[in-house]
């Protein structure tokens, strides 16, 4: 029974499947052929509240659990893999904020994503630092009330489409992984630009580009967590779905999370790595963040 979906999750899966088949599938082939962002899918997912189900209700989201997000991604991917990266990357980009961000950062950046007004990408990987992410070269230097960032993040999914980015950068080179910090960078920040679209064999509707930071100045309060905790946050982000629930005195086993908020009421209504070697760049054919680095 631990692996049987609850009635709420079953209903959510049916809702996501209906949206995918009726509003996303008709455009999937053309999206892939033209290698264009699936705007129709974004509109459909946002309209159904499926674009970022994980954001807590207190920040305007649906408050759903990790299983709900996985079900949405799976159903959308049945008809269009590129479109499935909208909810997937929204979660990947915002989880660092949820895990480590200040209340001010959470209240500034989570509600626009919850409302469907912004996408949020995750920027960790670099050409010479893939799975060996601690070897990154992007730097962030404090300048009074600002941080100044310089470097290039590669293979970033939905880059150029996303309005916000979680960016990892070195703030103290002498400390290794403990000298890496995380920041929220906005698409419109001075000094932020994007590389050319990567030419991919598949998932062409999801743009993969480099995020280029050239003396990009961001307010100091956009740091995510304390200085030097960025790498810890990055690992926790990539690993957070392995968390299990356990009652005192019971064996450690998967929990039975429940849907919350609007999804709980809305779903029934719709029912009838490449590893880096020192001195060798990571192969450019990687897909990016959800491949393990991002």
C-alpha positions as CSV (number, residue, x, y, z in Angstrom):
1,X,0.0,0.0,0.0
2,X,3.0,2.3,0.5
3,X,3.3,2.5,-3.3
4,X,-0.4,3.0,-4.1
5,X,-1.5,6.5,-5.1
6,X,-4.1,8.1,-2.9
7,X,-7.4,9.1,-4.4
8,X,-6.2,12.7,-4.5
9,X,-3.1,11.9,-6.4
10,X,-5.0,9.7,-8.8
11,X,-7.4,12.6,-9.5
12,X,-4.4,14.9,-10.0
13,X,-2.9,12.5,-12.5
14,X,-6.1,12.4,-14.5
15,X,-6.3,16.1,-14.5
16,X,-2.7,16.5,-15.7
17,X,-3.3,13.8,-18.4
18,X,-6.4,15.6,-19.6
19,X,-4.6,19.0,-19.8
20,X,-1.6,17.4,-21.5
21,X,-3.6,15.5,-24.1
22,X,-6.1,18.3,-25.0
23,X,-4.0,21.4,-24.7
24,X,-0.3,20.4,-25.1
25,X,-0.2,17.4,-27.4
26,X,-1.7,19.2,-30.4
27,X,1.3,21.6,-30.5
28,X,4.1,19.1,-29.5
29,X,5.3,18.1,-33.0
30,X,5.4,21.7,-34.2
31,X,7.2,22.8,-31.1
32,X,9.9,20.2,-31.6
33,X,10.2,20.8,-35.4
34,X,10.6,24.6,-34.9
35,X,12.7,24.2,-31.8
36,X,10.6,26.9,-30.1
37,X,9.5,27.4,-26.5
38,X,6.0,25.7,-25.9
39,X,4.1,28.8,-25.0
40,X,0.8,26.9,-25.4
41,X,1.9,24.4,-22.8
42,X,2.9,27.2,-20.3
43,X,-0.5,28.8,-20.7
44,X,-2.3,25.5,-20.2
45,X,-0.3,24.5,-17.2
46,X,-0.6,27.9,-15.6
47,X,-4.3,27.9,-16.3
48,X,-4.7,24.6,-14.5
49,X,-2.4,25.5,-11.6
50,X,0.1,22.8,-12.7
51,X,3.1,24.9,-13.6
52,X,4.6,25.1,-10.0
53,X,2.5,22.9,-7.7
54,X,5.2,22.7,-5.1
55,X,5.1,26.3,-3.9
56,X,3.5,26.6,-0.5
57,X,0.1,28.2,-0.1
58,X,1.6,31.0,2.0
59,X,3.5,32.2,-1.1
60,X,0.4,31.9,-3.3
61,X,1.1,28.4,-4.5
62,X,-0.8,25.1,-4.4
63,X,1.2,23.6,-1.5
64,X,1.4,20.2,-3.2
65,X,4.0,17.5,-2.3
66,X,6.9,16.1,-4.3
67,X,4.8,13.2,-5.6
68,X,2.2,15.6,-7.1
69,X,4.9,17.4,-9.0
70,X,6.4,14.1,-10.3
71,X,2.9,13.1,-11.5
72,X,2.4,16.3,-13.4
73,X,5.9,16.1,-15.0
74,X,5.3,12.5,-16.0
75,X,1.9,13.1,-17.6
76,X,3.1,16.1,-19.5
77,X,6.2,14.2,-20.7
78,X,3.9,11.6,-22.2
79,X,3.0,14.0,-24.9
80,X,5.8,16.6,-24.9
81,X,9.1,16.2,-23.1
82,X,10.1,19.8,-23.6
83,X,6.9,21.0,-22.0
84,X,7.4,18.8,-19.0
85,X,10.5,20.8,-18.2
86,X,8.4,23.8,-17.3
87,X,7.2,22.4,-13.9
88,X,10.4,20.5,-13.5
89,X,12.7,23.4,-13.8
90,X,10.4,25.8,-11.9
91,X,10.8,23.4,-9.0
92,X,14.5,23.0,-9.4
93,X,15.1,26.7,-9.6
94,X,12.9,27.6,-6.6
95,X,13.9,24.8,-4.2
96,X,17.1,26.6,-3.1
97,X,15.0,29.6,-2.2
98,X,12.5,27.4,-0.3
99,X,15.4,25.6,1.6
100,X,17.7,28.5,2.4
101,X,16.2,31.8,1.3
102,X,15.3,34.6,3.7
103,X,11.7,35.4,4.2
104,X,12.2,38.5,2.1
105,X,13.6,36.5,-0.8
106,X,10.8,34.0,-0.6
107,X,8.1,36.6,-0.6
108,X,9.8,38.5,-3.4
109,X,10.4,35.6,-5.8
110,X,8.0,32.8,-5.1
111,X,4.6,34.5,-5.6
112,X,5.4,35.6,-9.2
113,X,6.2,32.0,-10.1
114,X,3.1,30.7,-8.3
115,X,1.0,33.1,-10.3
116,X,2.5,32.0,-13.5
117,X,4.2,35.4,-14.2
118,X,7.7,34.1,-14.1
119,X,9.8,30.9,-14.7
120,X,12.7,30.1,-12.5
121,X,15.9,28.3,-13.7
122,X,18.8,26.7,-11.9
123,X,22.4,27.7,-12.8
124,X,25.1,25.5,-11.3
125,X,27.1,23.8,-14.1
126,X,30.1,25.3,-16.0
127,X,32.1,24.0,-19.0
128,X,34.9,22.9,-16.7
129,X,32.7,22.0,-13.7
130,X,29.9,19.6,-14.4
131,X,29.4,16.9,-11.8
132,X,32.5,18.4,-10.1
133,X,30.5,21.5,-9.4
134,X,32.8,22.6,-6.6
135,X,35.4,23.4,-9.3
136,X,33.3,26.2,-10.6
137,X,35.0,29.5,-11.6
138,X,32.1,32.0,-11.5
139,X,33.0,34.6,-8.9
140,X,30.9,36.9,-6.7
141,X,32.6,39.8,-5.0
142,X,31.0,42.0,-2.4
143,X,30.9,45.7,-3.2
144,X,29.1,47.5,-0.4
145,X,25.4,46.9,-0.8
146,X,25.9,44.9,-4.0
147,X,27.4,41.6,-5.2
148,X,29.3,41.7,-8.5
149,X,29.2,38.4,-10.5
150,X,31.4,37.3,-13.3
151,X,31.4,34.0,-15.1
152,X,29.4,31.7,-17.4
153,X,26.9,29.0,-16.5
154,X,26.4,26.4,-19.2
155,X,23.6,24.1,-20.3
156,X,20.9,26.0,-18.4
157,X,17.4,24.8,-19.1
158,X,14.9,27.4,-20.1
159,X,17.6,30.1,-20.1
160,X,16.4,33.2,-21.8
161,X,12.7,32.3,-21.1
162,X,13.1,32.3,-17.3
163,X,12.8,35.6,-15.5
164,X,14.7,34.4,-12.4
165,X,17.8,32.2,-11.9
166,X,19.4,30.5,-8.9
167,X,23.1,31.1,-9.5
168,X,26.0,29.5,-7.6
169,X,29.2,31.5,-7.4
170,X,32.5,31.4,-5.5
171,X,32.7,34.1,-2.8
172,X,35.8,32.8,-1.1
173,X,38.2,30.8,-3.3
174,X,40.3,29.7,-0.4
175,X,37.5,27.6,1.2
176,X,36.7,25.3,-1.7
177,X,33.1,24.1,-1.6
178,X,32.6,26.0,1.6
179,X,33.4,29.2,-0.3
180,X,30.4,28.9,-2.7
181,X,27.3,31.0,-2.2
182,X,23.9,31.1,-4.0
183,X,22.1,34.1,-5.4
184,X,18.9,35.1,-7.2
185,X,19.7,36.7,-10.5
186,X,17.1,38.4,-12.6
187,X,17.0,38.3,-16.4
188,X,17.0,42.1,-16.6
189,X,19.9,42.7,-14.2
190,X,22.7,44.8,-15.9
191,X,25.5,42.5,-17.1
192,X,23.3,39.4,-17.6
193,X,23.2,37.9,-21.1
194,X,22.6,34.6,-22.8
195,X,24.5,32.4,-25.2
196,X,23.2,30.9,-28.4
197,X,20.7,28.0,-28.3
198,X,22.4,24.7,-28.0
199,X,21.6,22.3,-30.9
200,X,20.1,19.2,-29.4
201,X,19.0,15.8,-30.6
202,X,15.7,16.1,-28.7
203,X,13.7,18.2,-26.2
204,X,14.2,21.0,-28.7
205,X,11.3,23.1,-27.4
206,X,13.1,23.6,-24.1
207,X,15.8,26.2,-24.7
208,X,19.3,25.3,-23.4
209,X,21.7,28.3,-23.3
210,X,24.6,29.7,-21.3
211,X,23.9,32.4,-18.8
212,X,26.7,34.9,-19.1
213,X,27.5,37.2,-16.2
214,X,29.7,40.2,-16.9
215,X,30.1,42.5,-13.9
216,X,26.5,41.7,-13.1
217,X,25.5,43.8,-10.1
218,X,22.8,42.5,-7.8
219,X,21.6,43.7,-4.4
220,X,23.3,42.1,-1.5
221,X,20.1,40.9,0.0
222,X,19.6,38.6,-2.9
223,X,22.0,36.0,-1.5
224,X,20.2,32.7,-0.7
225,X,21.1,31.7,2.8
226,X,24.4,32.6,4.5
227,X,27.6,33.3,2.6
228,X,29.4,30.0,2.0
229,X,26.3,27.8,2.2
230,X,25.6,27.7,-1.5
231,X,27.1,24.3,-2.3
232,X,25.3,22.7,0.6
233,X,22.1,24.2,-0.7
234,X,22.8,23.0,-4.2
235,X,23.3,19.4,-3.0
236,X,20.2,19.6,-0.8
237,X,18.2,20.8,-3.8
238,X,19.3,17.9,-6.0
239,X,18.7,15.4,-3.2
240,X,15.6,16.7,-1.4
241,X,13.1,14.3,-3.0
242,X,14.8,11.4,-1.2
243,X,13.4,12.7,2.1
244,X,11.1,10.2,3.8
245,X,8.5,10.7,6.6
246,X,8.7,8.6,9.7
247,X,6.6,8.5,12.8
248,X,8.4,8.0,16.1
249,X,8.9,4.3,16.9
250,X,8.2,3.1,13.3
251,X,10.5,1.8,10.6
252,X,11.9,4.2,8.1
253,X,9.6,3.9,5.1
254,X,8.1,6.2,2.5
255,X,5.4,8.4,3.8
256,X,2.0,9.1,2.5
257,X,2.0,12.8,1.7
258,X,-1.3,14.5,1.0
259,X,-2.3,17.1,-1.5
260,X,-3.2,20.5,0.0
261,X,-4.7,23.7,-1.0
262,X,-6.5,24.4,-4.3
263,X,-5.2,21.2,-6.0
264,X,-7.0,19.0,-3.5
265,X,-10.3,20.6,-4.4
266,X,-9.7,21.2,-8.1
267,X,-8.4,17.8,-9.2
268,X,-11.6,15.9,-8.5
269,X,-13.6,18.6,-10.4
270,X,-11.8,17.7,-13.6
271,X,-12.3,14.0,-13.1
272,X,-15.6,12.5,-15.6
273,X,26.9,13.5,-16.2
274,X,29.2,13.6,-17.2
275,X,32.0,13.6,-14.5
276,X,34.7,16.2,-15.0
277,X,38.3,15.2,-15.2
278,X,40.9,17.8,-14.2
279,X,41.9,19.8,-17.3
280,X,39.1,18.4,-19.5
281,X,35.8,20.2,-20.2
282,X,32.5,18.4,-19.8
283,X,31.0,17.2,-23.0
284,X,28.8,19.9,-24.5
285,X,26.1,17.3,-25.3
286,X,24.7,17.2,-21.8
287,X,21.2,18.4,-21.4
288,X,21.9,20.6,-18.4
289,X,20.5,21.1,-15.0
290,X,18.1,18.2,-14.7
291,X,20.9,15.9,-16.0
292,X,22.6,16.5,-12.7
293,X,24.4,19.8,-12.7
294,X,22.4,22.7,-14.3
